[in-house]
């Protein structure tokens, strides 16, 4: 299903990816100045779908930071050796090695996890910006924990709630 979302002077379309989570946003370039007023509508789509896919966004680290800040305060990764030197808010994840040394966190996301869930106030979102995607492996999976909870029986919810 595709729906249009008006946002001030611009419109974009979303296509649901699965029944439980995710939508693709089509028809926008996040770096174009005419989309400065579109972020409230993108945020609404994020709240509705939990995961958003925006293909073909070629963002510099500065542009990625600008887009990311629209969703709230940024955090630098605690394992700082793979943070961008000029922009520590950007963490590199990669299986590529240069002179035998990894250029990014190789095992990041290897196991099920929730980004920064150990913080007193966990972040609202994580933005992944893929520059190079391997032909196999490197899969990123998402789960809608809100939907999983909603689908539990009332008895199980009562057991878990305390």
N, C-alpha and C positions, 0 to 999 in steps of 0.2 A: 504494500500500500504506500502510495506517495502522497504527501500533503505539502501544501505551500504554507510558508510562514512569512507574513508581512513583517517588516522591521523598518519603521520610518520610511526611508527613501529606497530601500532595497528589499528584495524577496529572495528566499531560498527554498528549496524543496528538500524534504526528508523522505527516506525510504527505510521502513522498518527492516531490520536484519533477521531477527528471530522473534518468537512470541514472547520471550521473557526478558530480552535485553538487547540493546543496540539499535542504532539507526545511522544511515549514511546521509550526510548533508551534501547536497549537490548544488553547483552553480555559483560558488563564491570563491574568491581569492582573498584570504585573510589579510594580505598585505596591501590590498587596494584601498585607497582613502575613502572611497564611497561606502565601505563597510564599517567605518568607525562606529556607526549607530546600530549595528546589527547584533552586538553582543548580548543585550538582554534577551533577544529571541533565541540565540544560540544557547544561552544559559537555561532558558525554559526547556529547550529540546534536550539538554543534558539532564535536567531534573526528570523529564518524562521518560527518557530512554536509558539513562545511567552510563552508556558508552556511546560516543559519537565517532564516526569515521569521516574524515575530510581528505579525500585523495588529492594527489598532485599539488600539495602545498610545499613550495620550495622556500623554506624559511632560513634566514641566517640566525645565529644565536641571539642577536639583538632583537630580531623580529619575533622569535619564539618566546623570548622573555616578555616582550610587549603584549603578545597574545595571551600568554599564561597569566600575566598580572590582571587581566580582565576577570579572572576567576578567583582572585584573592591573593593574599600574601604568599610569596614564594619561599621555599626552604631549600637550603643547600644540602646535598647528600652527606651523611656523616663519614662515608668512606671517600674522602676528598681527592684521592690520587687520580680519579677519573673525571673530576669536575673540570669544565672548561677553565683554563687559567685566567682568562679575562672576565669570564661570566660564570662564577661558581654555582649559580642556580641551575646550570646545564650539566647534566651527568651523561657521559658517553657510555653506551652499552654496545659491545662489539665482540665478535670472535676473531677479529683481525689482529695479527701481530706484526709489529715493526721491529726488525732486528731482534727477533725472539721475545719481545716484550709486548703484552697486550696493550692496545690503544684505548680500550674501554673495559668496563666490568664484564667479564666473560660469563659468569654464572648468575648474573642478576635475573631474578625472576624464575630461577630454575625450579623452585617449588612454589606451591600455592601460598600466597601471602596477600596481605593488604598493605599497600604502601604507607609507611610512617604510622602504622596503627599503634605503635608503642608510645607515641607522643600524648601528652595530656589532652590536647585538642588536635586530633588527626586532621590532616589536610582534606579539603573537599574533593580534590581531583588530582590526577597525574596526567600529564600530557606526554605522549610518545610521538616523536617525529622521526619517521624512518627515512634515512637517506639511501640505504642500500639494504635490500631484503634478500636473504639467502634463498636458493632454489628449493632447499629442504631444511627442516628444523627451524629453529627460531620462532616457533609458534607462540603466540600470546593468547591466552584464554581468559575469559572473564566469566564471573558468576554474579547473578543478581541475588544477593543475600536477603534483601527486603522481600522479594518475591518468594524465596525459599521459606522465609518465616511466615508470610501470609498464607502459604499453602499448607502449613502444619495444621494438625487437628487442634481443636480448642483444648483438649486434655494436654497435648504436648506443649502448647503455648503456656498453659497454666503451670506446668512443670518447669519450664525454662525461665519464665518471667522473673522470679525472685533472683 
